[in-house]
Amino acid sequence: MSDEPTSQPDESSRVKKPPRDPLHGVTLEMMITRLVDRHGWEELGRQIPIRCFQNDPSVKSSLVFLRKTPWARKRVEDWYAYDARRKLMPPGEE
């Protein structure tokens, strides 16, 4: 055996940092629920004018529509990501 150090990473480099992607590990249902809790259905319908947010809204009907409609899902994901970043950002850094 040689006396050379091994090239294994130290303990600190193995610790996983939280992902920077605010969508990581978040389901579409979680996104809708959090946006509704934070802004309400009325604001969702105003920001993303689709019937499932404006007429008799529910998480279930929204999921059905958003899973079939990529452009609408993208708008929800984008708004959720924007909102998540703003909420986590310290005041004065927006």
C-alpha positions, 0 to 999 in steps of 0.5 A: 500500500502507498502512503498517498492520500485517497481522492475520496470527497470529504464529508462536507462535499457529500451534504446535499444542498437544497435544489434552487429549482422551486418546482423540484418535488412539487406536484401540480396539485401542490402548486394549485393548492398553494396558489389558491391558499395564498391568492385565492381562486379569484386572483388565479382566474384574473392572472390566468383566465381559464374557466376552471379557475373562474367558473365553479373552481376546484382543484380536481377540475383544474388538474384535469384541464391543466394536465391536458393543456400544456400552455396553461400548465406552463403559466401555472408553473411559471407563476408558482416559481415566481411566487416561490422565489419572491416569497423566499427572497429577503426584503430589499433584494427583489 
